[in-house]
Amino acid sequence: MAGQTGARRDGSAKVVLDIITLGGTYRVVSFLDDDRALWGHSLENIPVVGGCEGLRDLREQGVEGIAFAVGLADRGIAEIEM
């Protein structure tokens, strides 16, 4: 299982979700986003469960890896760390 941060529909989270899904090795189970307006919503049927303060809890929930997506939409550049 993998968690992921960032959950805007037009953001880099969707791109990273597609990459992870197509790879077929990991399953994304949740998103974290510091934008409280997104909490309780979902992206591609995957829930946004809270903000980055929830990172500590993910290991206890069985999450084995995390993908971070930081988009720089105003410059048309996205940086991805995995």
N, C-alpha and C positions, 0 to 999 in steps of 0.2 A: 504494500500500500504506500502511496505517496500523498503528502499534503502539498498544497501549493498556496502561495501568497498572491494577492491581487486578483480582483474579480470583476473588473469593468468589462462589459461585453465588447467594447471597442478597443480594449487594451491588449497588452502583451500576454496576459493570462490565457486568453483564448488561443493564441498562437502556441504557447507552451503546452497547453492542454492537448491541442491537436498533435503536436510532436510526440508527447508521451503516449497518447492513445495509439497513434500509428506505429510506434515502436513495439507495442504489444508486451513489454516486459513488466510495466508497472500499471497500477490502477489508481487513478486520482480519486480520493475519497472526500476531500473538502478543500475549501479555499479559506484563506485568511486575508482580510483587508482592513486597514485602519479606518476606512470610511464607514462609519456606523450606519449610514443610510443603506448600505448593502447587506448588513447582517440580517439573517433570516431569509434572504433571497437566494437564488441559485443561478448558476451558469451551466448550461447544458445538463440540467438535472443534478448538479453537484452543489451542495449547500455551502453558503458563506457562513462560517460558524463563529466568527469574531475577528479580532485584530491580532496583531503580532504578539501581544502578550500571551496568546494561546499557544505559542510555540512550545513552551515547556510541557504542556499537557499532552501534546501529540504523541510523544514516545510512550507515555502510559496507556494511550489508546491503541497502541500497536502499529503506529506509523513508523516505517523503516527508512524513509527518505523524504526530503523536501526539495522542491524546485522553486527558486526565486525568480520572479520576472519583474524587471524594472523598465518600464517604457518611457521613452523620451519623445512622446508623440509630437511635440511642437517642433522637433528637429528631424522627425522622420527616422529616428534611430531607436533600436531596442537593444538592451544589454541583457543577456541571460547567463546566470550562473547555475550550475547543477552539480 
